[in-house]
Amino acid sequence: MVKEPTNLRKVRPSWDEYFMRIAHEVATRSTCPRLAVGAVIVRDKRILTTGYNGSPSGLPHCEDVGCLIRIVDGRESCQRTLHAEQNAIIQAAYHGVSVTGSSLYSTHQPCLMCAKMIMNAGISEVHYAGGYPDPLAMELAAEAGLKMVRFPDSGTRDS
């Protein structure tokens, strides 16, 4: 067996990097023309479910018929779609998969509604990459003890 020189070896991603990369890949399935979001729910370094933002099953997609925009809490919000985090939690329920004690990786910070769903689903922590203009979601998460970690984290590489 020939051993590669160490300077040519590919750097293996940490588990957090790995799952966040997968969340970004899941987001490519989004049918929202405004913002593609992906989520992955993980426990014990195993993927339980994934979700992306899009219309409920059987309804037309925003990319086909346009967004159904309403002003909610002073912000434009599409009422046609489910969020990636919601779809990941719903998929777990649909397939009878417990997410208690799991971690959720998302391409964006969860909104208030998703943060509340995450808490009630028993998910322990959220790793997110992009921001989202919902400071109340962060306040309630902190109050409930839901760990919210902005990615990339300065933490050490886990094995």
N, C-alpha and C positions, 0 to 999 in steps of 0.2 A: 504494500500500500504506500503510495506516494503522499507525503504530507506537504500541504501548501504552505508557502511562507506566510507568516502571520500578517504581514502588511497587505496581502491580497485577499484575506478572508472577509467575507461579508459579515457585518455586525448584526448579530441576532437581536431583534427588537425585544424590549421588555414586554411583559404581559399587557401592561396598560397601553403601550404603543400598538401592539398587535390588535387588541380589541377595538381601539379607536380607529385604526386603519379599516377594520371590518365595518364599523359604523359608517365611515365615509363611503365605503363601497355600497352598503345597503342604501344609502341616500341616493345613489344613482337610479334607483327604482322609483323615486318620488315622481308624482304626477302634478306637483305644484310648480307653476312657472315662476312664482315669486321667491321661494326659498326651499331648497331640497334639504331635508333633515333625515338622518338615519339614527336608529337606536339599537343597541344590543344589550340583552340581559344575560349576565354571566354569574355562575356560582361554581366555586372550586375549579376555576380555570377551564370551565366548560360552558359553551354557549347554550342557553336555554331557549331563547327566542330572539327574533329580530323584528323591527318594524320601521316603516318609513311613512312620511306624511302623504296622504291621498284621500280620495273619496271613499265612502263606505262601499262595500261589495254591492254590485248591482246598480250603482248610480254612475252617471257620467263623470269623467275626470275634468278637472279645471283646465288642463292643457287642451281638452277637446271642446269645451263649452264655455270656458271662462270662469273666473273666480266669482264667488258670491260674497262680495265685500260689504261689511257693515262696520260701523264705528262701535267699538267695545272698549270701555274704560279709556276713551279719548284716543284710541289707536285704530287704524284700519285692521280688520281681521277677516279672514276668509271663513265663512260659516259652512262651506261645502265639505271641508276636509277634516279628517282626524289627524292628530299629531303623531309623530313617530313613536314617542313614548307610550301614548295611548294604544297604538296598534300593537306594540310589543307586549304590553300587559294583557290586552285582549286576546292575543294569540296564545299566551300562556294559559289563560282561563279556558279558552276554547278547546285546547288540547289537554287540559287537566294537569298542567305543570305548575308546581308551587314555585313562586319567586321569593319566598320568605328568606331573608338573610343574603340576598343576592346583591350584585352591583349592576348599575345601568351605565352604559357608555353612550353618549349622545354627541352628535356633531354640534349641538347648540345647547345653551342653558335651558332647562325646562321652564315653561310658563307657569303661572300660578296654578291653573287647573291640573296640569301634568304633575307638578310638584305634590299637590294634594293626593293625586292618584298613586304616585310613587310611594308616598308615606303609608297610605292605607293598604297598599299591596304588600307591605313588609320589606320593601327594598331598603337596604342599609346605607348605600352610598351611591352617589352620582358623579361620574367623571364626564366633563363636557369641554368641548373645544371652543366654540364661538359663543359670544355673548348674546343676550336677549334683553330687551328693555323692560324687565319686570322685577324691580327690586323687592316687591312684596313677596314674590316667590322665594327669594333668598332669605328674607326675614323669617318667614314661616318655617322654612327648612331648618334654619338655625334654631328656632324656638323648639321644634320637634326633635332636634338631635339628628336630623338627616345630614350626613356628611356630603358636602358639595365640594368637588375638587376641580379646579380649572386646569385644563390640559394645555400645554405640557406642564407637568408637575416637575419641580426641581428635586423631587425625591430620587433615591438611588434606584438603580436597575434591580428588578426583582427576578427571581429565577423560577 
